[in-house]
């Protein structure tokens, strides 16, 4: 069976959920071979093996932390040369997408970004994407070289599938460009204790209807009752009610959670562009004609100041 390279997103050895989702998808098209780089790379092996990695290629060197993406591209290319895979899968994070693009260019392949599903095809893996602000669902396949595909978080369920997960050291020689851009400092964002917006299984978002920064407390309360991340429309962000890092949409983040709850959001096309691939969409809006109701699975016509706290109380009783 053909091998599929899976780029591992991890923090000091703790594998992030989107990588485990990638392993589920990789198993549909071949045998997953994981590539873990940087501090704690070898510590990822147990979790990766539990989710189907037949092999885990690891490398650690100061270059991975001290410089921007090129050392990781060098390492992924070394893995590519060693394995000759049928496909290379990466999560759709900003960093991984840059790595994917640089790798595809180096190996002369085509790239598909932000896939929301992946299946085996007669002529190679077929990726599903959402296009033109989610007005279309497209299916594409790379027609030149080894497909390099990035996949959005929450596109597949995490499935346990124990495999060998034998750890092998990857031999990496860094290119001249590897040390071209040095990282001078890293300032971690203050943690809210909530899941990362783009990876969260549930997102609760507020829009102009929330009517003030202080009122976002009711959106946060609902989010916390569900273990969700908080999102915001651009109108709410532009008004200074919520940080831009939480903006969902064309000029914000793209999310694809299991459940998206939009409160006081009209459903402008630019907002839909960032959330329409969510599996279940719920909207709370006092205007029954609001365009958001065209795409919801469940809609509540009502005042969010009445509905959201009731919903929070109800969730808390369960
Ligand atoms: P509105 O459209 O004003 O809707 C507010 C809604 O709240 C209304 O439907 C109203 O009925 C409802 N409401 C009011 N009070 C209550 C209440 N008490 N209870 C219940 N419902 C209530 N937008 C984004 O979100 N993300 C983007 O990334 C983005 N990028 C853009 C890029 C470009 C180039 C452009 C031109 C626009 C972009 N926009 C983006 C803006 C977008 O067009 C909309 O203006 C924006 O999404 C509107 O936000 P909203 O739904 O919160 O506000």
Boltz pocket constraint, residues with backbone or C-beta under 6 A from the ligand:
constraints:
  - pocket:
      binder: B
      contacts: [[A, 206], [A, 207], [A, 208], [A, 209], [A, 210], [A, 232], [A, 233], [A, 234], [A, 235], [A, 236], [A, 247], [A, 248], [A, 249], [A, 250], [A, 251], [A, 252], [A, 253], [A, 263], [A, 264], [A, 265], [A, 266], [A, 267], [A, 268], [A, 269], [A, 270], [A, 271], [A, 274], [A, 284], [A, 285], [A, 286], [A, 287], [A, 290], [A, 302], [A, 303], [A, 304], [A, 305]]
      max_distance: 6.0
